[in-house]
């Protein structure tokens, strides 16, 4: 009989070996610390081994002491497993902060079977260094490797059977086990705080470099076409990367990979909703307007996608620039007049219709989802190109909720009267040197009766009439022309010109007997690119404009037309270029300026710093031969460049802001992105 212990026929011994007689007693200590080296005190635990499982001795239980230490005596030389009560552990770990710098393991590439969340790199943690120096064992753990179950989460995760893999790598919640030959020793357990990444964003009327950088990345992310589960998609960024504390979240832009500036927040304050919307994929499909939104406990973020060259939908939207009343029918109740984005002025027809389409197709998201608990959150909107125009219309529709808008290379969207009405809307628009798109639609009154009379044919006729108006706009100002909204942040290529006066024909004289003379201006070889935010110093902005006006007045007509703009600050005397328009031209300049402002004394200096110093030396060398007003303007612009570090103060003063900048500085590559100055 198999169950008869006297007549067993199997060859396996069903009994465990027992050691009889007086046995040696063993002990073990666990010390629980967070990443800052602070103890995790007064946390309930239980510890078990084979002796407790067989009922030969009671389980070990208690609380960690004030130093985070758990000591257990009277042990047999058996493996022992420590588990912590999930809810108290999670509650305490949510309040702890991460170390500034992470191990940043490389992300496995396609075909690489390396686990996404492996062990922390040895030798990276200062706590590890101290523990090993003291002869202790060291282990880096995440909450799921120590807790006895999934803690109560509010808000809950979408799938409790598969919680976020970084924090909960072991679905069985088996606790942490030490082998029997590792007893009689203290084991330091460095426990990763129960946190999540959040983009550093400042909701304020003053310019912020970190806002410019992070919202620029979100404008790039709005172009992503990756499937939800793929690396580089919107959902993958917010639902996976922002929960992976081993790495800094990054935005993929073709071959370029951009690290974000992030801070750690309690897991309960994580991004809980994020989705990409595309009217072309709606049911039924309509148009080609795209955006994404992301929502956390503190932020509502909306990013609008810019113009794409596939097909003609976006190009038609851009070109349909008849100004119309700024009303959005999608937000109207039946039989109720539509509220206006502005009580005066007009808006670009194509942009208005594209926004209205998105509001109509995604009524629930844009009319309800992003408004949940909006009073306790900050609203951020961004976009590049067409996305900037849609972002401005969106911000105008939500002006009562105090949105903060950052745009990049956006075209003119509203006419002057509407812009003046929206003047108190917080908006910073970025213009990269000679980017052609911010110069359209032209500054002209483009509305005309042909649009109304001939229907679709009138659009073509009206468009032709509008172009003629645009051609004449350089000759006169119109009553309500298209205008830009917001404070400008300009990336300007600065040059200096050497004036040379000469007398080509000494024999020919003026009536007063003096010889005729001519002035030739030569461009000096050293050029630099400056990051100009006039709102940082209004006085400097006014001085620059006055210097430009004096310079234009004093130079000859030929030199004035060749060297300087006729009707604005020095941004149009060179031909506008589409090559300056792409975010691949905007983002490197913001990235490198951020690195410079974080550490202006870095060694070696950034190439942009070297070029600027050479430019300043060139000014000193040719000081007496450069036109005084061009010289004055360059000095003012250099002064504005020097003020840019002010745009980083708010981040440095924010709780966790200094660590966020330190973290970014540690992983950012100063040579990764080409910053175009010439061409």
Buried (B, 14 or more C-beta within 10 A) or exposed (E): EEEEEEEEEEEEEEEEEEEEEEEEEBEBBBBBBBBBBEBBBEBBBBBBBBBBEEEEEEEBEEEBBEEBBBBBEEBBBBBBBBBBBBBBBBBBBBEBBBBBBBBBBEBEEEEEEEEBBEEBBEEBBEBBEBBBEEEBBBBBBBBBBBBBEBBEBEEEBEEEEEBBBBBBBEEEBEBBBBEBEEBEBBBBBBBBBBBBBBBBBBBEEBBBBBBBBBBBBBBBBBBBEBEEEEBBBBBBBBBBBBBBBBBBBBBBBEEBBBBBBBBBBBBBBBBBBBBBBBBEEBEEEBBBBBBBBBBBBBBBBBBBBBBBEEEEBBBBBBEBBBBBBBBBEBBEEEEEEBEBBBEBBBBBBBBBBBBBBBBBBBEEBBEEBBBEEBEEBBBBBBBBBBBBBBBBBBBBBBBEBBBBBBBBBBBBBBBBBBBBBBEEBBBBBBBBBBBBBBBBBBBBBBBBEBBEEEEEEBBEBBBEBBEEBBEEBEEEEBEBBBBBBBBBBBBBBBBBBBBEEEEEEEEEEEEEEEEEEEEEBEEBEBBBBBBBBBBBBEEBBEBBBBBBEBBBEEBEEEBBEEBBBEEEBBBBBEEBBEBBBBBBBBBBBBBBBBBBBBEEEEEEBBBBBEBBEBBBEBBEEBEEBBBBBBBBBBBBBBBBBBBBBBBBBBBBEBEBBBBBBBBBBEEBEBEEBEBBBEE
